[in-house]
Amino acid sequence: MSWVLDAVPTVLPRGSDSEYEVKPGWSYPAGYVGSKYSLRRVQGRVSLSLKSYSGNYVESDELPKNLLSTIHDLKGKYSGSLRIRWNGDTILAPQNGEPPIYIGKMRYENGAGSVFPGLDLDCPKTGTLSVYAGPQSHLDVGEIWSVPAYGHIRPKLTRRFRYEGERERINSATKHPELIDYVVHNIQWEGKRMYITNFGHIVSPVSVHLLRDKGVDLEETVNGFVEQGLFNAARFTFDRAERTYNRFGRPWVMATIGHVNDYDDTGPQPDLSTGPEYNLSDENVKEE
């Protein structure tokens, strides 16, 4: 059930007919994006942690193989956060004004979704959608993309970012007609924000009313998490439902709507020919 970091290069599209090769230790042009984890010292040892909202840390049963040795070789001592994209690209947080650093590709052995007690990060959906059994915080769950409103951007995905104080948009270099069609006809017709996890699952915030329409009972789901030993998934889901009810007047939770392998030819990649390199970030993004 291990995670394994391979210190190998990755490739990113640069435009319609060019690409980057990024080697471990190099700055990462696609920015600081992906599912968020932290390296923390807990009871005298370094642990990989995740959280759902502030303070709700869960420590992994074991560290990813090669992670600490690779970081030591590339950076020396390091403590802080890292993000892992749907394609395994693993990126250290920017520090001291430097850009984010690529350190390799993460891969997973059987059962790797259960390395954090009480969670299942690799649980596939059943039916149209299923409540996600991982973090429920929008800042931690995964890489942010949106299905745009109907118009010229489709069949690409899009996302917002801030550059020199201004709110800008960057679209994907990749096209996603199948994913867009699924979201429009099953989740929300005018467009929808999504988060893509490091296991490739596509997660989106949905209301309790949509869950009911799709045959999912939220209370039964939370009780089912408890029965399966997914006690942290139950706690995270209840916490988000309570937070969003207090804020919006009705509960919203993160739900899995599919996997990148279910739709189109690939997961999303930003079109770096149209936006600033290195500056995309899933930090400090407004919740939707």
N, C-alpha and C positions, 0 to 999 in steps of 0.2 A: 504493500500500500504506500510505497515511497514516492516522493517527488524527487526528480533528478535534474540538476542543472548541468547542461552541456555547454561548455565555453566554445561555441561555434558562431560563425557569422550569420547574419540575417540579411534579407533583401527587402527593400521598400520601393514602391513605385515613386518616381520623381515627376513624371508627366506621362503623356501619351506614349512616348517612345524612349524613355530612359528610366533608370533606376539607381538606387543607392545600394552599395554593399556596406554594411555596418559591422565592424568587428568588435569583439569584447574589449571594453575599455574606451571605446569611442563615444562621442556625444550622439544622442539618439534623435534624429531629425523629426520623428513623429511626436515628440514631446513626452510628458509624464502622464501616461494614460494606462488604464487597465484596472483590474481588481487590486485593491490595496491591502498590503500586509506590512507588519512592522517587525524589526529585530529588536527585542527587548531583553534585558537581563532580569530574570525572574528566579529568585531563590538561588542566586549564585551561578546560574548558567544562562547562556544565550538561548532564547526561544523565538520561534516564529509565531506571531500573534495576528489575529484579526479582531475587528470590532464591528458592532452595529450601534451607531451613535456613541457619544462620548462615554468612556469609562467601562463599557461592556466588553472587555477583552476576553478572548478565549485563546489559550495556548495550544499549539499543535503537539501531538504525541511525539513527534520527532522532527528534526530539521531536514530540509531538502539536502540530499547528497550533493556534495561539492560546493554548496552555497558559500559557506564561510571561507573555504580555501580560495575560491575564485575571487571573492571580494578582497581578501587579504592580498592576493597577487596583484590585483588591479588598483586597489585604493588604499591598502594598509588597513588601519582601524576604521571601522564604520559602525555607527548605530543610527537608526532612523528607519524610514519607511522605504518600501519598494512597491512597484506595481508590475503585474504580469498580464500581458495581453492574451487574446483568444488564440493567437498562433504560437504562444509560448515565449515571446519576446519578454525579457525580464529587465527592468529598468530601475536604477537607483534614483532616489529623489534628488533634485538639484540642491546644491549646498554652496554657500559662500559666493553667490552670484554666478556659479557655473551652470551649464545646461545639464539636463538629465543624462545619465551614463548607462549605456547598454552593457550588460554583463554576460548574456548568453540566452539560450532557449531552455525553458522548463518543459520537461515531459513527465508523464505520470504512469505509474504501474497500476495494476488492478487494485481497486479499492481505495485509490488515492483520495477520492472525494470525502472519505471519512476520517482523515488524519486529524481533524479538529473535533474533539469530543462533543457529542450532542448536535452535530450538524451533518448534512450530506450535500456537499458542494457539486456533486456530479449526478444528481437525481434527475432523470428525464421527466418531461411532462407526461401526463396522461390526459387524453381528450384534447380539447382546445387549449387549455392552460391549466397549470397547477401552481399552488402557492409555493414559492421558492423556499427551500430548507437551508438557506444560508443567510448572510448579513442582509438586513433590511434597510440599511442606511444608504442614501443615494450617493454619498461621498466615498463609499467603500466597495460597493457591490461589483462595479465593472466599468468598462469603457463606454462613454456616453456617445450615442448617436440618436438621431430622430428621423422618423418618416416625415418628410416635408408635406405641407399642405399641397393640394393639387396644383400643378403648374409645371414650369419648365425644368425645375430641378430633378423631378422624377425621371428616370428610375434610380437616381443616385440618392444616397442618404445625406444628411446634413448635420451640422452642429454649430453652436455659437462659441465664440471665444472673445477675450478682451485683448486688445493690442494698443499700447500707448494710450490707455484710458478709454478707447472707443470699443463699442460692441460690434464685432465682425462675424461673418459667417464663412465656414469652410465646408465644402462638399466632399464626398468620397470620390476617389479616383475610380473605384469599382462600382458596378451597377448591380442593383438588387431588386429586379422586378418581382420575383417570386415572394420575397419577404414582404415587400410593400403591399402586394396583392393580399397576402394573408392578414397583415395588420389592418388594412382598410376594410376588409370584409368580415373580420372576426373580432377586432379589438376596438378600433376607433377610426371612423371613416376619414376624418379631416387631418390625420397625422398623429404621431405619437412618439414620445421619448422612450428610448430603450437603453439598457445597460448590457454589455456583452462581457461575460465573466471569463476568467482565465481557463475554464474548462469548455468554453465555447457556447455556453447556454445564453439564450437571449431572454432577458428579464425586463419586465416593465411594470410600473405602478398601475394597479387597477382598483376600482372601487368595489365595495362589497356587493353592490347591485349587479355589476358585470359578472362577478363570481357566481352569484345566484342564477343569473341568466344562463350561464354555462354549466350549471349543475354542480357547482362547488359550494359546499357549506363551510364557512370559515371556522365556526366553532368545532365542527366535526374534524376539520383538518388539524386544528391545534391539538385537540385531544388525541388524534391519530399520531401526531409527532411525539407526544408524551409516551404513548403506548409503544412506539418504535424505539424509544430511548433517545429521540432527537429533542432533548429537553431545552437545549439552547435555541434551536429553531422555533420551538413553541414560545420561548421567552421573547425572542427577537420579534416574532410575528405579532404577539400580543402587544408588545411595547409600541410597534409602529402603528397598529390599529388604534391604540389609545391616543397616541400623539396626533395622528391625522384627524381623528374624530374631534379632538379638542380644538384643532386648528381650522378644519374645513367643514365640520358639522356631520361628517360621515367617514367611516373607516376606509383607508386605502392600504393595500399591502403589495409587496413585490411578488409578481407571479412569473413563472417560466412559460414563455410562449413558443419555445422551440430551441433549436440548436443551429449554429452556422452551417452545419453539414446538411440540414434539412432543406435549405433554400439556396438557389443560385450556385455559382461556381466557387465562391470564396467568401470569407468574412470581409468586413469593410476596411479599407485603407484610405487615409486622408490624401487629398490631391495637394501635395506640397508645392506644386507649381503656382498655386493660387493663394497661399497663405504663408505666414512667417514660419520658418523652420525652427524647431526646438521649443516653441512657445505654447503649444497645445498643452492643456492640463486638465485633469479631472478633480483638482483641488478647488475648494471654495466656490463651487458651482451652486447656483440657486436651485432649491428643490422644486420639482414640478409634480 
